[in-house]
């Protein structure tokens, strides 16, 4: 029974790590690319402003998979 708990804990930890890696790299890079492409200094500043970079990464990953939200324009 302990082996099953360890397996699922490792599986959950790996999934969280992969999502964090995607948000931190792909999402953030896509956000910065959109900021440059749209010519928005506000988006660019938001993307490099400490803790807001994580929010920018989440929004960038969302935009990468589902398209740019209309409220963002």
Secondary structure in CASP SS format (residue, H / E / C, confidence):
PFRMAT SS
TARGET T0000
AUTHOR 0000-0000-0000
METHOD secondary structure of the structure
MODEL  1
X C 1.00
X H 1.00
X H 1.00
X H 1.00
X H 1.00
X H 1.00
X H 1.00
X H 1.00
X H 1.00
X H 1.00
X H 1.00
X H 1.00
X H 1.00
X H 1.00
X H 1.00
X H 1.00
X H 1.00
X H 1.00
X H 1.00
X H 1.00
X H 1.00
X H 1.00
X H 1.00
X H 1.00
X H 1.00
X H 1.00
X H 1.00
X H 1.00
X H 1.00
X H 1.00
X H 1.00
X H 1.00
X H 1.00
X H 1.00
X H 1.00
X H 1.00
X H 1.00
X H 1.00
X C 1.00
X C 1.00
X H 1.00
X H 1.00
X H 1.00
X H 1.00
X H 1.00
X H 1.00
X H 1.00
X H 1.00
X C 1.00
X C 1.00
X C 1.00
X H 1.00
X H 1.00
X H 1.00
X H 1.00
X H 1.00
X H 1.00
X H 1.00
X H 1.00
X H 1.00
X H 1.00
X H 1.00
X H 1.00
X H 1.00
X H 1.00
X H 1.00
X C 1.00
X C 1.00
X C 1.00
X H 1.00
X H 1.00
X H 1.00
X C 1.00
END
